[in-house]
Amino acid sequence: MIKKLKNRKYLTLIHSNKMEVINALGRRKTSVARVYLSKGTGAVTVNKKDYKVAFPITVLQAKIERPFQLTDTIGQYDVSVNVFGGGINGQAEAIRLGIARALVKVAEENKTLLKAEGLMTRDPRMVERKKPGQPKARKKFQFSKR
């Protein structure tokens, strides 16, 4: 297989048991995670840091590991993630969705397992905008009768 590079040079890839990098996108609130999945030892890097450093809270680490637990693929893939926007919870859930989508690209039978747990659905909830004449989106100023 020949892959064209940006600088017009060609790189010949030798077919072997190595799989190519699979990329997927995950979103949550205003967070966007680009996930790159490849065969490996189970290393997860988020913005060039280990995911346990990037997400020190164990609940968030469990969210990131959940797709691997459901599909019994813990330690089989290396994951590299670029994530930006939002807070740490939104970022963790965006990464979870990206990993789930990448695992489905690897093996289609993973889709039923992940869909049953709700990991294949993009959460559509966003922050409601602030309205003019109000202090917040829904909150109103104190009503004065007279």
C-alpha positions, -999 to +999 in steps of 0.1 A: +000+000+000+013+034-009+004+065+011+008+100-003+024+125+021+020+163+021+055+170+008+049+149-024+071+120-013+058+085-012+061+061+016+057+023+011+041+005+039+048-032+042+017-053+049+021-071+082+001-080+113+003-044+124-029-024+121-030+011+109-040+040+132-077+043+135-090+078+143-124+088+157-140+120+170-158+124+204-177+154+216-194+164+248-207+199+257-179+221+242-152+195+244-138+179+213-115+148+215-096+134+185-087+098+193-060+077+176-062+040+183-034+015+174-023-020+185-001-018+216+002-023+253-027-002+267-010+031+270-034+060+270-019+095+264-040+127+266-024+158+252+011+141+254+006+133+291-005+100+307-043+100+312-038+094+350-019+127+351-043+146+329-073+132+348-063+126+385-098+118+396-105+081+396-141+085+384-129+102+353-102+076+347-129+049+350-150+067+324-121+066+299-114+029+306-151+019+304-152+011+266-122-013+270-137-030+300-170-037+281-152-051+250-126-070+270-097-052+251-078-038+281-041-036+273-046-044+236-046-009+221-025+022+226-046+054+225-034+089+218-058+117+223-059+154+215-087+171+235-096+207+239-125+229+251-148+225+281-140+212+316-124+179+327-157+160+329-168+170+294-133+161+281-134+127+298-168+119+283-157+132+248-126+108+250-149+079+261-172+085+230-141+087+207-126+055+221-160+037+217-163+049+181-127+037+173-134+003+188-164-001+166-142+007+136-118-021+147-146-047+152-182-042+143-194-067+170-183-042+197-212-019+187-239-039+204-220-041+236-212-004+237-246+007+225-263-013+253-243+008+279-251+040+261-215+047+250-223+051+213-247+081+218-234+117+216-250+135+246-267+165+229-271+186+261-255+220+258-255+251+281-285+272+274-278+308+263-283+338+286-314+359+276-315+397+276-334+412+305-325+382+327-295+375+349-291+340+336-307+316+311-338+308+332-334+330+363-354+362+364-349+394+383-370+398+415-406+407+405-418+440+419-455+445+419-454+483+425 
